[in-house]
Amino acid sequence: MTDTPGTPVDSSAAHPSAAMISTADSMRFLLVTGMSGAGKSTALKALEDMGYEAVDNLPLSLLPALIAPHESAVDLPRRPLAIGIDIRTRDFGVDKLLGVLDGVIDNAGFDTQLIFLDCEDEILRRRYTETRRRHPLAADRPVVDGIAHERRLLLKLRDRSDIVIDTTGLALNDLRQLLRGHFSLEVEDSFAVSVMSFSYRRGVPREADLVFDVRFLANPHYVPDLQPLTGLDPAVAAYVSADEDFEQFFASLKALLAPLFPRFRREGKAYLTIAIGCTGGQHRSVYVADRLTSWLTEQGEQASVAHRELQDSAAT
């Protein structure tokens, strides 16, 4: 993610209407925390655009009162809550926060989830350096010291989290899409599948739930006429699909995935990311990701596809 600590998100998304929010979601409670500079403010803004009532840096002592129902508003619909709390929060303490969280979980009226935003230390350091801001735990010390101290303090909180989102390589739109996939209030978005192609040279996508390696397939990169093309071109698609092992592989992939989706739904999972990787992220992974997305759509799944390396090439 390329934002800096505290950077607001420019989002034109309208708040969902009351008709788009299910009864169950009206009692949803999201506690958003994580490393300073990892994008908590950005995440809260995205959740607010989705229809949540977002509150940042609420003192822990006030949290029980905020989530308690008010007698004067018994008959009014309650908006789902997204509350941001981190080390800058007044009276913050990991054990104290977990104690408050346990109290909320014990309240059967809430669907409670703890979201932890993380990021690589070097990226956090760069964000603070570029914005010339001081880390909350490093007022008179190097930023890296504050980051290391905070990571030690929050280890127990990270381990307790229901979902950890690593924003190291996420663009703002990617973060919003992840949050929308997991926490959308729109009933029709109950389960969504995101398929992406990537290059192993640049690393496996951190947000991936399932990863498949297609580097065993014949590589169009070594065919002069195909090298400048991508997996979106018919000539490359024909070359990859002609590999003697492709059809068996793709049939096995479909057989593996098909029984998983009903199980994911029963477990309440709302969003699944499938990553398909090859060496350069230009040919084989692109074709397989596109074909897999087409098959998922044919099966009635809400599926979308993104090609990480092609998007980066277009941006440059």
Residue pairs with C-beta under 8 A, 6 or more apart in sequence:
1 39
1 42
1 119
1 167
1 168
1 169
1 170
1 171
1 172
1 174
1 175
2 171
2 172
3 9
3 39
3 42
3 172
4 37
4 127
4 130
4 131
4 133
5 36
5 37
5 41
5 127
5 128
5 131
5 133
6 41
6 133
7 41
7 42
8 41
8 42
8 45
9 42
9 45
9 46
9 49
9 172
9 176
11 45
11 46
11 49
11 176
13 49
13 50
14 49
15 48
15 49
15 50
15 51
16 50
16 51
16 185
16 186
18 77
20 51
20 185
20 186
20 187
21 51
21 79
21 80
21 185
21 186
22 185
22 187
24 111
25 80
25 111
25 185
26 77
26 78
26 79
26 80
27 78
27 80
27 109
27 110
27 111
28 52
28 80
28 81
28 110
28 111
28 112
28 113
28 183
28 185
29 67
29 80
29 81
29 83
29 104
29 110
29 111
29 112
29 113
30 47
30 52
30 80
30 81
30 82
30 83
30 112
30 113
30 115
30 183
31 83
31 85
31 101
31 104
31 112
31 113
31 114
31 115
32 40
32 43
32 44
32 47
32 82
32 83
32 84
32 85
32 115
32 117
33 40
33 84
33 85
33 86
33 97
33 114
33 115
33 116
33 117
33 154
33 157
33 161
34 40
34 86
34 115
34 116
34 117
34 118
34 154
34 158
34 165
35 117
35 118
35 119
35 124
35 147
35 150
35 151
35 154
36 86
36 87
36 88
36 124
36 135
36 136
36 137
36 146
36 147
36 150
37 119
37 124
37 127
37 128
37 135
38 117
38 118
38 119
38 124
38 167
39 117
39 119
39 167
39 170
39 175
40 56
40 84
40 86
40 117
41 56
41 84
42 172
42 175
43 84
43 115
43 117
43 165
43 175
43 179
44 54
44 56
44 82
44 84
45 54
46 175
46 176
46 179
46 180
47 54
47 82
47 179
47 183
48 54
48 82
49 176
50 179
50 180
50 183
50 184
50 185
51 79
51 80
51 185
52 79
52 80
52 81
52 82
52 183
52 185
53 79
53 80
53 81
53 82
54 81
54 82
54 83
54 84
55 66
55 81
55 82
55 83
55 84
56 83
56 84
57 84
57 85
57 86
57 88
57 89
57 90
58 66
58 83
58 84
58 85
58 89
59 89
59 90
59 91
60 85
60 89
60 90
60 91
60 92
60 93
60 96
60 97
60 100
61 90
61 91
63 83
63 85
63 100
64 100
64 103
66 81
66 83
67 81
67 104
67 107
67 110
69 78
80 185
85 92
85 97
86 92
87 136
87 137
87 150
87 153
87 154
88 136
94 153
94 154
94 156
94 157
95 156
97 157
98 156
98 157
98 160
101 112
101 114
101 160
104 110
104 112
105 112
113 162
113 163
113 183
114 157
114 160
114 161
114 162
114 163
115 161
115 162
115 163
115 165
116 154
116 157
116 158
116 161
116 163
116 164
116 165
117 164
117 165
117 167
118 158
118 164
118 165
118 166
118 167
118 168
119 166
119 167
119 168
120 166
120 168
121 144
121 147
121 148
121 151
123 168
124 143
124 147
125 143
125 144
125 147
128 134
128 135
128 143
129 143
134 143
134 146
135 143
135 146
135 147
135 150
136 146
136 150
137 145
137 146
137 149
137 150
137 153
138 144
138 145
138 146
138 147
138 149
158 164
163 182
165 175
165 178
165 179
165 207
166 206
166 207
167 175
168 206
169 203
169 205
169 206
170 178
170 206
170 207
174 207
177 194
178 207
178 271
180 189
181 189
181 192
181 194
181 270
181 271
182 270
182 271
183 270
184 270
189 270
189 302
190 265
190 270
191 261
191 264
191 265
191 269
191 270
191 271
191 272
191 301
191 302
192 270
192 271
192 272
192 302
192 303
192 304
193 261
193 271
193 272
193 273
193 274
193 296
193 301
193 302
193 303
193 304
194 271
194 272
194 273
194 274
194 303
194 304
194 305
194 306
195 273
195 274
195 275
195 276
195 289
195 292
195 293
195 296
195 303
195 304
195 305
195 306
196 205
196 208
196 273
196 274
196 275
196 276
196 289
196 305
196 306
196 307
196 308
197 231
197 275
197 276
197 277
197 278
197 281
197 285
197 286
197 288
197 289
197 305
197 306
197 307
197 308
197 309
197 310
198 204
198 205
198 275
198 276
198 277
198 281
198 285
198 308
198 309
199 277
199 278
199 279
199 280
199 281
199 282
199 285
199 308
199 309
200 213
200 215
200 277
200 278
200 279
200 281
201 279
201 280
201 281
202 281
202 308
202 309
204 211
204 275
204 277
205 211
205 273
205 275
205 308
207 273
208 273
208 274
208 275
209 272
209 273
209 274
210 257
210 272
210 273
210 274
210 275
211 274
211 275
211 277
212 253
212 274
212 275
212 276
212 277
212 288
213 277
213 278
214 249
214 276
214 277
214 278
214 284
214 285
214 288
215 277
215 278
215 279
215 284
216 245
216 249
217 240
217 243
217 245
217 246
217 249
217 278
217 284
217 288
218 239
218 240
218 242
218 243
219 278
219 279
219 283
219 284
220 226
220 227
220 229
220 236
220 239
220 240
220 283
220 284
221 227
221 279
221 280
221 282
221 283
223 239
225 235
226 233
226 235
226 236
226 239
226 283
229 235
229 236
229 283
230 236
230 282
230 283
230 286
230 307
230 310
231 237
231 240
231 282
231 283
231 284
231 285
231 286
231 287
231 288
231 289
231 290
231 307
232 286
232 287
232 290
232 307
232 310
236 283
236 286
236 287
237 287
237 291
240 246
240 283
240 284
240 287
240 288
241 247
241 287
241 291
250 288
250 291
250 292
253 292
254 295
257 274
258 299
261 272
261 301
264 272
274 292
276 285
276 288
276 289
276 292
277 285
278 284
278 285
280 309
281 307
281 308
281 309
281 310
282 309
282 310
286 307
286 310
289 305
289 307
290 305
292 305
293 303
293 304
293 305
296 303
297 303
